[in-house]
């Protein structure tokens, strides 16, 4: 690849030594030649710092110190980045081979977009693939309807990020999604149907440990949209579908946390607001409805459907 722009990858880390080495190696073993790698540790006490030091001669810069939460840690790295293209990779996520080269090529081929994103695989703690998340070319309106993009598969232009502003520390669970909406207001976005990254799904994951809080934050994002002049008109025209998307997202995370009764309530609110928004989750709704009966056949059918991933029709 000619004229390779500098790419900066930021990895925030906090007490995830069990996954951190895979994260680091997935960056360092990329085939892209012009790479800046920054690791921002929040003062881990589980051996993470020892792992970072193991690769310190191949890491452009790293620090281990207390921060004010995930957004603060990531912003610390983003603000220090000097690459033309920037991404962040959490310490329980990983890139697949060739991901960075493919993302750079996509941005060079689409000069009018501010960020590109690919598909994502989900693996369990044993490293077994349990799900494949495929997306679509959704645009700003799709993001406002809570069509979720896998954060590890997003690559941004630094110029657009600096114009937009960094992560908003007032958001803790959908901070990436709120940033994608702001980026999309300032520049286009482009979906690349390639598998670029993976994420570990484990007991300490935010979508399990804090499942009930995603819905509340989705509703806060709807309120924030109403205060943004560039979003207000779209929100007014599409409010029922946007609110249905927020409730569907709430139901999705509650379901994965096995809060089936609460998940059904959220699905019901989504269906009442805009039936099409949650229609694609019919198998999850059925499973949540009948799960108390212990129907193993239904459970087996659901698990096979789970591979379809989180999509909004």
Residue pairs with C-beta under 8 A, 6 or more apart in sequence:
1 101
1 104
1 105
4 32
4 33
4 34
4 104
5 34
5 83
5 84
5 85
5 104
5 108
6 34
6 35
6 36
6 82
6 83
6 84
6 85
7 32
7 34
7 35
7 36
7 83
7 84
7 85
7 86
7 87
7 100
7 103
7 104
7 155
8 35
8 36
8 37
8 38
8 81
8 82
8 83
8 85
8 86
8 87
8 158
9 27
9 35
9 36
9 37
9 38
9 86
9 87
9 88
9 89
9 100
10 38
10 39
10 40
10 74
10 77
10 78
10 81
10 86
10 87
10 88
10 89
11 23
11 24
11 27
11 37
11 38
11 39
11 40
11 77
11 88
11 89
11 90
11 91
12 40
12 41
12 42
12 70
12 73
12 74
12 77
12 88
12 90
12 91
13 20
13 23
13 39
13 40
13 41
13 42
13 44
13 48
13 52
13 91
14 41
14 42
14 43
14 44
14 48
14 70
14 73
14 91
15 44
15 45
15 46
15 48
16 44
16 46
16 48
16 91
16 92
16 204
17 44
17 46
17 47
17 48
17 50
17 51
18 125
19 91
19 92
19 200
20 48
20 51
20 52
20 91
20 92
21 51
21 54
22 94
23 89
23 90
23 91
23 92
23 93
23 94
24 39
24 51
24 52
24 55
24 59
25 55
26 89
26 94
26 95
26 96
27 35
27 37
27 89
27 95
28 37
28 55
28 58
29 97
30 95
30 97
30 98
30 99
30 100
30 101
31 97
31 98
31 100
31 101
32 100
32 101
32 104
35 100
36 60
36 81
36 82
36 83
37 58
37 59
37 60
38 59
38 60
38 61
38 62
38 77
38 80
38 81
39 52
39 59
39 61
39 62
39 63
39 77
40 62
40 63
40 67
40 73
40 74
40 76
40 77
41 48
41 49
41 52
41 62
41 63
41 64
41 65
42 64
42 65
42 66
42 67
42 73
43 64
43 65
43 66
43 67
44 64
48 64
48 91
49 64
52 59
52 62
52 64
56 62
61 80
63 76
67 73
67 76
68 169
69 169
69 172
70 172
70 175
71 166
71 167
71 168
71 169
71 171
71 172
71 175
72 169
74 88
74 166
74 167
75 166
75 167
75 169
77 88
78 86
78 88
78 161
78 166
78 167
79 166
81 158
83 158
84 157
84 158
84 159
85 103
85 104
85 107
85 155
85 156
85 157
85 158
86 155
86 156
86 157
86 158
86 161
87 103
87 152
87 154
87 155
87 156
88 151
89 95
89 152
89 197
90 151
90 152
90 199
92 199
92 200
92 202
92 205
93 151
93 152
93 197
93 198
93 199
93 200
94 152
94 197
94 198
94 199
95 152
95 196
95 197
95 198
96 121
96 195
96 196
96 197
96 198
99 118
99 153
99 196
99 197
100 155
102 118
102 192
102 194
102 196
103 116
103 118
103 155
103 192
103 196
104 155
106 116
106 155
106 190
106 192
107 113
107 116
107 155
107 157
110 116
110 188
110 190
112 187
112 188
113 187
113 188
113 189
113 190
114 156
114 157
114 160
114 161
114 164
114 183
114 184
114 186
114 187
114 188
114 189
115 154
115 155
115 156
115 157
115 160
115 180
115 183
115 187
115 189
115 190
116 154
116 155
116 189
116 190
116 191
116 192
117 135
117 149
117 150
117 153
117 154
117 155
117 189
117 190
117 191
117 192
117 196
118 153
118 191
118 192
118 193
118 194
118 195
118 196
118 197
119 132
119 133
119 134
119 135
119 150
119 153
119 193
119 194
119 195
119 196
120 132
120 133
120 150
120 152
120 153
120 195
120 196
120 197
120 198
120 199
121 129
121 131
121 132
121 133
121 195
121 197
121 198
121 199
122 129
122 130
122 131
122 132
122 133
122 198
122 199
122 200
122 201
123 129
123 130
123 198
123 199
123 200
123 201
124 130
124 200
124 201
124 202
125 200
125 202
129 198
130 201
130 306
130 307
131 201
131 306
131 307
131 309
132 195
132 307
132 309
133 150
133 309
133 310
134 193
134 309
134 311
135 147
135 149
135 150
135 191
135 311
136 142
136 147
136 191
136 311
137 190
137 191
138 147
138 149
138 189
138 191
139 184
139 188
139 189
140 181
140 184
140 185
140 189
140 234
141 234
141 238
142 312
143 149
143 177
143 180
143 181
143 184
144 181
144 225
144 231
144 234
144 235
144 238
144 242
144 245
145 238
145 241
145 242
145 244
145 245
145 277
145 312
146 177
146 218
146 242
146 245
146 246
146 248
146 249
146 312
147 245
147 311
147 312
148 177
148 249
148 310
148 312
149 176
149 177
149 180
150 197
150 199
151 176
152 196
152 197
152 198
152 199
153 196
153 197
154 176
154 180
156 183
157 187
160 183
160 186
160 187
161 183
163 186
164 179
164 182
164 183
164 185
164 186
165 182
166 179
167 175
167 176
167 179
168 175
168 178
168 179
169 175
171 178
171 217
171 220
171 221
172 213
172 217
173 206
173 210
173 213
173 214
173 217
174 214
174 217
174 218
174 221
177 221
178 221
178 224
180 189
181 221
181 225
181 231
183 189
185 228
185 230
185 231
201 207
201 208
202 208
203 209
207 214
207 253
207 256
207 257
208 256
208 257
211 253
211 254
211 256
211 257
211 259
212 253
212 254
212 257
212 259
212 262
214 249
214 250
214 253
215 246
215 247
215 249
215 250
215 251
215 253
215 254
215 266
218 245
218 246
218 247
218 249
218 250
219 246
221 246
222 235
222 242
222 243
222 246
225 231
225 232
225 234
225 235
225 242
226 232
226 235
235 242
240 273
240 274
241 273
241 274
241 276
241 277
243 273
243 274
244 269
244 270
244 271
244 273
244 274
244 275
244 276
244 277
244 278
245 270
245 274
245 277
245 312
247 266
247 267
247 269
247 270
247 273
247 277
247 278
248 266
248 267
248 270
248 277
248 278
248 281
248 312
250 266
251 263
251 264
251 266
251 267
251 270
251 278
251 281
251 284
252 263
252 281
252 284
252 310
254 260
254 262
254 263
254 266
255 263
255 284
255 287
255 288
260 288
260 291
260 292
261 288
263 284
263 288
264 285
264 288
264 289
267 278
267 281
267 284
267 285
267 288
270 277
270 278
271 277
271 278
276 313
277 312
278 285
279 313
280 311
280 312
280 313
283 301
283 302
283 305
284 302
284 305
286 298
286 302
287 298
287 299
287 302
290 298
291 298
291 299
